[in-house]
Amino acid sequence: MRIFIERESYNKKLLESLLGDKFYTSYNKDIATIDQVGYFHCKNNELIYLLPKVFINKDGLILNKYTKEELSTNPISEVIDDTTELNWLRRFLIIFYKSLIEYKTRYNSTILRKEDIHQLNTTIGESEFSYLDISLSIINFYKKNKNTILYITREHESQRHKSVKWNKTIRKSDPYFTNSNEPIYLKTKNKKKEIDNEEELLTIYYSVLYHLKKEFYFNITFDTSYAKYKGTSFEKISKKAPKILKRIRYKYYSDILIKIYNLLQIYFSKSNAASIKNKQEDYIMVKDYHWVFEDMIDKLFSDNLREIKTNKGISLKKLKSQKDGKEVDHIFEYNSLIDCDENIYYIGDSKYYKSNNNLQENSIYKQFTYAKNVIQFNIDLLNEKKVINQNLRYRDEITEGYNITPNFFIQGVIEDFNNFDNHNLSHNTEKRIEHSFHYKDRLFDRDSLYVYYYDINFLFVLSTYTKKDFTTLYKFRDNMKKEFRKNFIQYFKKQRNFMFYYSDFENINSLENFVNKNFKILNGKIYRSKPLPNRLIFAIYKDDLEITSKISHSRTTGLSICSFSTDSTIELTKFNF
């Protein structure tokens, strides 16, 4: 088993010896670069993993400890001797493989863009086993049926002593003497000379188990007296195994042994270098791994989108699969920042980078475009008198103010290689919040957009992606929605650019008259609450002297008075999100 890292350069001859002419790009006669991510079981029966670039740090160390040369030129067992590390590696590589299989399943069930059709490359068909699949099946079968297999083993041992040739045993075996000087013969000579087919099958099975334990570092024990083939002996028996299995076929009756036989038959068809069936390697490779990371994040966060189209045929699903490079990565519906009685779409973009790499500038511009496309889609529906649901609202009719649209980037990072269970989703405070606007003093404007940066534990994303526990997934998704909203609200509470107020009117007519009289000065600065339709919410920019000069504060009442004109004086109360 060896490990290579995506986008890293290696000796070309080494890659040719292990990978043939696949999965790398050659730049000269000596150096080549890994250009894919995945799993590969090559013809010499060795497992090769091409891991994502996120696993190599800024110092060029894999797992913060090993150089890429150490893990590529030598088998893992010769580099890592710590049992804890080997167990971690076993768990990780299995999860990594399962994530590729999950992506393959989702990939094949999704209509993809034509230009992405060659990103997934695999020899594993829909109903086929890879070498790793069958190896894991053999291990798991043993764990689930260990007691039954042990019973069969003990039964064979007892049968072995029923017809003992004692004269030959005493003559050719040395006994073990107890304290009371009684002889005990550990090895007996049996009259039965025919081959025990069940014993032969179990001997091969235990030998395969022992080999897989060494290969994948499984913590399993063998409570059996069966001899096991090891090392070169195992290599020899592996070549003979298909013929042995063919000879003993149908010569045992236990359901457990039949299943063991079938598992071994598939295993040796995959692993035996002399087998005709093994002329093809098995592998699953992804050309552009950022598509996999995007799908992992999408499974974590995105909702099922309602298939409602505009008159032009645009839908949210179509916005997620456009051909113009402006497709929306992740989108989910949740409570508005203004209040919880109306919803808004949260729009995200997943970023797959090397550790500590910064976001590219064009990604920021694209994210603002994604948000504008979603806003326009909802406005088109509004103009066409269509609704996705009654809670979703982008524009208020009276104030013509736009609801705040939350946007975010999310990047996978690894801080603790032992942490598969905690998401560690956090706002990256080292990166500034991006703000795009047409008018700086208009928050409730369709062109006023904010983007947050988030980090998430890559190992948690990888592990969760492979699980089928949708109850836990939905619970996580709900908690993360609350987290996103809370972080955005905290930002608006702490920032010093806008002051937030609200004012309650006697009725809709008085509110509408106020808006109409002062629309020019208030355009993009007010928004009407949905649960309280007689309430106006103000976002006053700190340098907007046209409004701030009209506000006077009362220390006794805590209220503020704003006189827009002689007949448009209103009370303002501090608004809390």
C-alpha positions in Angstrom: 0.0 0.0 0.0 1.4 3.4 -1.0 0.2 7.0 -0.9 0.5 9.8 -3.5 -0.8 13.3 -3.3 -2.8 15.2 -5.9 -0.9 18.0 -7.8 2.4 16.9 -6.4 5.4 16.0 -8.6 7.1 12.5 -8.5 9.8 10.5 -10.2 8.3 9.5 -13.6 9.8 6.0 -13.5 8.3 5.3 -10.1 4.8 6.3 -11.4 5.3 4.2 -14.5 6.2 1.1 -12.5 3.1 1.4 -10.3 0.5 3.2 -12.3 1.5 2.4 -15.9 0.5 5.4 -18.0 -2.6 6.5 -16.1 -3.5 9.2 -13.5 -0.5 11.5 -14.0 0.8 14.2 -16.4 4.3 14.1 -17.6 6.2 17.4 -18.0 9.6 16.0 -18.9 11.4 12.6 -19.0 12.1 12.6 -15.2 9.2 14.3 -13.5 5.4 13.8 -13.6 2.5 15.2 -11.6 -0.4 13.4 -10.1 -3.6 14.8 -11.7 -6.3 12.6 -10.3 -7.6 11.5 -6.9 -8.7 8.0 -6.1 -8.1 4.3 -5.3 -6.1 1.9 -7.5 -5.5 -1.8 -7.2 -2.8 -2.6 -9.6 -1.7 -5.8 -11.3 1.0 -6.6 -8.8 -1.7 -6.8 -6.1 -0.7 -3.5 -4.5 -3.1 -0.8 -3.3 -2.3 2.7 -4.4 -4.1 5.8 -3.0 -4.0 9.2 -4.7 -5.1 11.5 -1.9 -6.5 15.1 -2.1 -4.0 17.9 -1.8 -5.6 19.0 1.5 -3.6 16.3 3.2 -0.2 17.9 2.5 0.7 21.0 4.6 2.6 24.1 3.7 5.8 22.4 4.8 5.3 19.6 2.3 4.5 17.0 5.0 1.7 14.4 4.8 -0.2 13.9 8.0 2.1 16.7 9.4 4.8 14.1 9.7 5.9 12.2 6.5 7.4 13.4 3.3 5.7 12.5 0.0 8.9 10.5 -1.0 8.6 8.3 2.1 5.0 7.3 1.5 5.4 6.8 -2.2 8.6 4.9 -2.6 8.0 2.5 0.3 5.0 0.4 1.4 3.2 2.0 4.3 4.2 -0.8 6.7 7.8 0.0 6.2 7.4 3.7 7.0 4.8 3.7 9.8 5.3 1.4 12.7 3.0 3.1 15.3 -0.1 0.9 15.8 -2.3 4.0 16.6 -1.2 5.7 13.3 -1.8 2.5 11.3 -5.3 2.1 12.8 -6.1 5.7 11.9 -4.8 5.2 8.4 -6.9 2.1 7.9 -10.0 3.9 9.0 -9.3 6.9 6.9 -8.5 5.0 3.7 -11.7 3.0 4.0 -13.8 6.1 4.5 -12.0 7.8 1.6 -12.7 4.8 -0.6 -16.4 4.8 0.4 -16.6 8.5 -0.3 -15.5 7.8 -3.9 -18.1 5.1 -4.2 -20.8 7.4 -2.9 -19.8 10.1 -5.4 -19.9 7.5 -8.2 -23.4 6.5 -7.1 -24.6 10.1 -7.0 -22.7 11.0 -10.1 -24.4 8.3 -12.1 -27.8 9.2 -10.9 -27.4 12.9 -11.7 -27.7 14.7 -15.1 -24.3 16.4 -15.4 -23.0 19.0 -17.8 -21.5 17.5 -21.0 -18.1 19.1 -20.3 -17.8 17.3 -17.0 -18.6 13.8 -18.4 -14.9 12.6 -18.2 -14.2 13.6 -14.6 -15.1 10.2 -13.2 -12.9 7.2 -14.4 -13.5 3.7 -13.1 -13.4 0.1 -14.0 -15.9 -0.8 -11.2 -19.4 -1.4 -12.7 -22.7 -0.9 -11.0 -22.9 -4.5 -9.6 -19.1 -5.3 -9.5 -16.8 -5.7 -6.5 -13.4 -4.0 -6.2 -10.5 -5.7 -4.5 -11.1 -3.5 -1.4 -14.9 -4.3 -1.5 -14.4 -8.0 -1.2 -11.5 -7.6 1.3 -13.8 -5.6 3.6 -16.6 -8.2 3.1 -14.3 -11.0 4.2 -13.2 -9.1 7.3 -16.8 -8.1 8.2 -18.1 -11.6 7.6 -15.5 -12.9 10.1 -16.5 -10.4 12.7 -20.2 -11.1 12.4 -19.8 -14.9 12.4 -16.7 -15.4 14.5 -18.4 -17.6 17.1 -20.0 -19.9 14.5 -16.7 -20.2 12.6 -15.0 -21.0 15.9 -17.5 -23.7 16.6 -16.9 -25.3 13.2 -13.2 -25.1 13.9 -13.5 -26.8 17.3 -15.7 -29.5 15.8 -13.0 -30.3 13.3 -10.4 -30.5 16.1 -12.5 -32.9 18.1 -13.1 -35.1 15.0 -9.4 -35.3 14.5 -9.0 -37.2 17.8 -11.8 -39.8 17.4 -9.7 -42.3 15.4 -6.3 -41.9 16.8 -3.5 -44.5 16.0 -2.0 -44.6 19.5 0.8 -46.9 18.7 2.1 -44.6 16.0 1.4 -41.5 18.1 3.4 -42.9 21.1 6.2 -44.0 18.8 6.6 -40.8 16.8 5.5 -38.0 19.2 7.0 -36.6 22.3 4.4 -36.1 25.1 4.1 -33.2 27.5 4.2 -34.4 31.2 2.0 -32.8 33.9 3.1 -32.2 37.5 1.6 -35.6 38.3 3.8 -37.2 35.6 0.9 -37.9 33.3 1.7 -37.8 29.6 -0.3 -35.5 27.2 0.1 -35.8 23.5 -0.4 -32.5 21.8 -0.2 -33.9 18.3 -1.8 -37.2 17.4 -1.6 -39.5 14.4 -5.1 -40.1 12.9 -6.2 -43.2 10.9 -8.2 -41.0 8.6 -6.1 -40.3 5.5 -8.5 -38.6 3.1 -8.4 -34.8 2.8 -10.8 -32.9 5.0 -12.3 -30.4 2.5 -13.9 -28.2 5.1 -10.6 -28.0 7.0 -8.8 -27.1 3.8 -11.3 -24.3 3.1 -11.0 -22.9 6.6 -7.2 -23.0 6.4 -7.3 -20.9 3.2 -9.8 -18.5 4.8 -7.7 -18.0 7.9 -4.7 -17.4 5.7 -6.6 -14.7 3.8 -7.8 -13.1 7.0 -4.3 -13.0 8.4 -3.0 -11.4 5.1 -5.8 -8.8 5.2 -5.1 -8.0 8.8 -1.5 -7.2 7.9 -2.5 -5.3 4.8 -5.2 -3.1 6.4 -4.1 -3.2 10.0 -7.4 -4.6 11.4 -7.5 -5.4 15.1 -8.8 -8.9 14.8 -7.7 -12.1 16.7 -7.7 -15.7 15.5 -8.6 -18.2 18.2 -7.8 -21.3 16.1 -5.2 -24.0 15.8 -5.4 -24.0 12.0 -2.1 -23.4 10.3 -2.0 -20.2 8.3 0.0 -19.6 5.2 2.2 -16.5 5.6 4.6 -14.6 3.4 5.9 -16.5 0.4 3.8 -19.5 1.4 0.7 -17.3 1.1 1.8 -16.1 -2.3 2.2 -19.8 -3.5 -1.2 -20.9 -2.1 -2.8 -17.8 -3.7 -1.8 -19.1 -7.1 -3.1 -22.6 -6.4 -6.3 -21.4 -4.6 -8.6 -21.1 -7.6 -7.8 -24.8 -8.5 -8.2 -25.9 -4.9 -11.6 -24.1 -4.6 -12.7 -25.6 -7.9 -11.8 -29.1 -6.6 -13.6 -28.9 -3.3 -16.7 -27.2 -4.7 -20.0 -28.7 -3.3 -18.0 -30.8 -0.8 -19.3 -29.1 2.4 -22.8 -28.5 3.7 -22.8 -25.6 6.2 -24.3 -22.3 5.1 -21.5 -20.5 6.7 -18.9 -22.5 4.8 -20.8 -21.9 1.5 -20.6 -18.2 2.1 -16.9 -18.4 3.0 -16.4 -20.4 -0.3 -18.1 -17.7 -2.3 -16.2 -14.9 -0.7 -12.9 -16.6 -1.3 -13.8 -17.4 -4.9 -14.4 -13.7 -5.6 -11.4 -12.6 -3.6 -8.9 -14.8 -5.6 -10.5 -13.8 -8.9 -9.5 -10.2 -7.9 -6.2 -10.8 -6.2 -4.6 -13.8 -8.0 -2.0 -12.5 -10.5 -2.2 -15.9 -12.4 -5.9 -15.7 -12.8 -7.3 -14.9 -16.3 -10.0 -12.8 -14.7 -7.5 -10.5 -13.2 -6.0 -9.0 -16.4 -7.8 -5.7 -15.6 -6.9 -3.6 -12.6 -9.8 -2.0 -10.6 -9.8 1.6 -9.8 -12.0 4.7 -9.2 -10.5 8.0 -10.1 -11.8 11.6 -10.2 -10.1 14.1 -12.5 -11.2 17.2 -10.7 -11.6 16.5 -7.0 -13.3 19.9 -6.4 -16.4 18.4 -7.8 -16.4 15.7 -5.2 -15.8 18.2 -2.4 -18.7 20.3 -3.8 -21.0 17.3 -3.7 -20.0 16.4 -0.2 -20.8 20.0 1.0 -24.0 19.9 -1.0 -25.2 16.7 0.6 -24.5 18.3 4.0 -26.2 21.7 3.5 -28.5 21.9 0.4 -32.2 21.3 0.5 -34.2 19.6 -2.2 -35.2 22.4 -4.5 -38.8 23.0 -5.6 -39.1 22.7 -9.4 -40.9 26.0 -10.1 -39.9 27.7 -13.3 -40.2 31.2 -14.6 -41.8 31.9 -18.0 -38.3 31.7 -19.5 -37.8 28.2 -18.1 -35.4 29.2 -15.3 -35.5 27.3 -12.0 -33.3 27.0 -9.0 -32.2 23.5 -10.2 -31.2 25.1 -13.5 -29.2 27.7 -11.7 -27.2 24.9 -10.0 -26.2 23.4 -13.4 -25.7 26.3 -15.8 -23.0 26.1 -18.5 -21.8 29.7 -18.2 -19.6 29.2 -15.1 -22.2 30.9 -12.9 -23.8 27.9 -11.4 -24.9 28.0 -7.7 -23.0 25.5 -5.6 -25.2 25.3 -2.5 -28.5 26.8 -1.6 -31.0 26.4 1.3 -34.0 28.2 2.5 -34.1 29.4 6.1 -35.3 32.2 8.4 -34.6 35.8 7.2 -32.1 37.9 9.2 -34.9 40.5 9.8 -37.3 38.1 11.5 -38.1 34.4 11.7 -41.6 34.7 10.1 -40.2 35.0 6.6 -37.5 33.1 4.8 -34.7 33.8 2.4 -32.2 31.7 0.4 -28.7 31.3 1.8 -26.2 30.9 -1.0 -22.9 29.1 -0.6 -19.8 28.3 -2.6 -17.5 25.5 -1.5 -13.8 26.0 -2.0 -11.3 23.1 -2.4 -7.8 24.5 -1.7 -4.5 23.3 -0.4 -4.0 24.0 3.3 -3.6 27.7 4.1 -4.3 28.8 0.5 -6.3 32.1 0.1 -9.4 32.5 -2.0 -8.9 33.8 -5.5 -10.3 37.2 -6.3 -12.5 36.1 -9.2 -14.3 33.6 -6.9 -15.6 36.6 -4.9 -17.0 38.3 -8.0 -18.6 35.0 -9.1 -20.3 34.5 -5.7 -21.9 37.9 -5.9 -23.2 36.9 -9.4 -24.6 33.7 -8.0 -26.6 35.7 -5.4 -27.8 38.2 -8.0 -29.1 35.4 -10.2 -31.1 33.9 -7.3 -32.5 37.3 -6.4 -33.5 37.9 -10.1 -35.1 34.4 -10.3 -37.3 35.2 -7.3 -38.2 38.7 -8.6 -39.2 37.1 -11.9 -41.5 34.8 -10.1 -42.9 37.8 -8.1 -43.6 39.7 -11.4 -45.2 36.6 -12.9 -47.5 36.3 -9.8 -45.9 32.9 -8.9 -44.7 31.9 -5.4 -42.4 29.1 -4.2 -44.1 29.3 -0.8 -45.8 31.9 1.3 -42.9 32.5 3.7 -40.3 33.3 1.1 -40.0 37.0 0.5 -37.3 39.0 -1.4 -38.9 42.4 -2.0 -41.4 44.4 0.0 -44.1 46.0 -2.2 -44.6 49.3 -0.3 -41.0 50.2 0.5 -39.5 48.4 -2.5 -36.8 47.4 -0.1 -35.0 44.1 -0.7 -34.4 41.5 2.0 -30.8 40.8 3.0 -29.4 37.8 1.1 -26.8 35.8 3.1 -23.8 34.5 1.1 -20.9 32.4 2.3 -17.7 30.6 1.2 -16.9 27.3 2.9 -13.5 25.6 2.8 -12.4 22.2 4.1 -9.5 22.2 6.5 -7.7 19.6 8.7 -6.5 20.7 12.1 -6.7 17.4 13.9 -6.2 14.2 12.0 -8.0 12.2 14.7 -11.2 14.2 14.5 -13.8 12.6 12.3 -16.8 13.3 14.5 -16.9 17.1 15.0 -17.7 19.5 12.2 -15.8 22.5 13.7 -17.7 24.8 11.5 -16.4 28.3 12.3 -16.4 31.8 10.9 -12.9 32.5 9.6 -12.3 35.9 11.3 -8.9 36.2 9.7 -10.6 36.9 6.3 -12.6 40.1 5.9 -16.3 40.0 5.2 -16.8 40.8 1.5 -19.2 43.6 0.8 -20.5 44.4 -2.7 -22.8 47.4 -3.3 -24.1 50.0 -5.8 -25.0 52.5 -3.2 -22.9 52.2 0.0 -25.6 53.7 2.2 -28.4 51.4 1.0 -28.5 48.1 2.8 -32.0 47.0 1.6 -30.9 47.2 -2.0 -30.7 44.2 -4.4 -27.0 45.1 -5.1 -26.0 45.3 -1.5 -24.5 41.9 -0.8 -22.3 40.3 1.9 -20.1 37.2 1.9 -18.9 35.4 4.9 -15.9 32.9 5.1 -16.3 29.6 6.9 -14.0 26.7 7.7 -15.2 23.1 8.2 -13.4 20.0 9.3 -12.7 18.1 6.1 -12.5 14.7 7.8 -16.0 15.3 9.3 -17.4 16.1 5.8 -15.7 13.1 4.3 -17.0 10.7 7.0 -20.6 12.1 7.1 -20.8 11.9 3.3 -20.5 8.1 3.4 -23.2 7.6 6.1 -26.7 6.6 5.5 -28.1 8.0 8.7 -30.3 10.7 7.3 -31.8 11.5 10.7 -28.4 12.7 12.0 -27.8 14.5 8.7 -31.0 16.5 8.9 -30.3 17.3 12.5 -26.9 18.6 11.6 -28.3 20.6 8.6 -30.9 22.3 10.9 -28.2 23.2 13.4 -25.9 24.6 10.8 -28.7 26.8 9.4 -29.1 28.3 12.8 -25.4 28.8 13.0 -25.1 30.6 9.7 -28.0 32.9 10.6 -26.5 33.6 14.1 -23.1 34.6 12.7 -24.7 37.0 10.1 -26.8 38.6 12.8 -23.8 38.9 15.1 -21.9 40.8 12.4 -24.7 43.3 11.9 -24.9 43.8 15.7 -21.2 44.5 16.0 -20.5 46.4 12.8 -20.4 50.2 13.0 -21.5 51.2 9.5 -25.2 50.9 9.9 -27.5 51.9 12.8 -30.8 50.0 13.0 -34.1 51.4 14.1 -37.8 50.6 13.8 -41.0 52.7 13.9 -44.5 51.5 14.3 -47.4 53.2 12.5 -51.1 53.3 13.3 -52.1 51.5 10.1 -50.9 50.5 6.6 -52.2 53.8 5.1 -50.2 56.0 7.4 -47.1 53.9 6.8 -47.5 54.0 3.0 -48.1 57.8 3.1 -44.9 58.3 5.0 -42.9 56.1 2.6 -44.3 57.9 -0.5 -43.5 61.4 0.9 -39.9 60.4 1.8 -39.2 57.7 -0.8 -36.3 59.5 -2.5 -34.3 59.9 0.8 -35.3 56.5 2.1 -35.0 54.3 -1.0 -33.0 51.2 -0.2 -32.8 52.2 3.5 -36.1 50.8 4.8 -37.8 47.4 4.8 -41.2 46.4 6.1 -41.6 43.6 8.6 -43.8 40.7 7.4 -45.3 39.7 10.8 -45.7 43.3 11.8 -46.9 45.0 8.6 -47.3 48.4 10.3 -43.6 48.4 11.2 -40.8 50.0 9.2 -37.2 48.9 9.8 -34.5 51.5 9.1 -30.9 50.8 8.2 -29.2 54.2 8.5 -25.6 54.5 7.2 -23.2 56.3 9.6 -22.2 58.9 7.0 -25.7 59.5 5.7 -25.9 63.1 7.0 -29.1 63.7 5.1 -30.8 61.4 7.7 -28.5 61.3 10.7 -28.7 65.1 11.0 -32.5 64.8 11.4 -32.4 62.4 14.3 -32.4 63.6 17.9 -32.0 61.3 20.8 -33.7 61.4 24.2 -31.8 60.0 27.2 -34.9 59.9 29.4 -37.2 57.9 27.2 -34.5 56.0 25.2 -36.4 57.0 22.0 -35.1 58.9 19.0 -37.1 61.5 17.0 -36.5 61.9 13.3 -38.1 64.8 11.5 -38.1 64.3 7.8 -40.5 67.2 7.2 -43.1 69.2 9.2 -45.7 66.4 8.9 -43.3 63.4 8.9 -41.9 63.3 12.4 -41.6 59.8 13.7 -40.3 58.0 16.8 -37.4 55.6 16.2 -36.6 52.7 18.5 -33.4 50.7 18.4 -33.9 47.5 16.4 -32.5 44.2 17.6 -32.1 41.4 15.2 
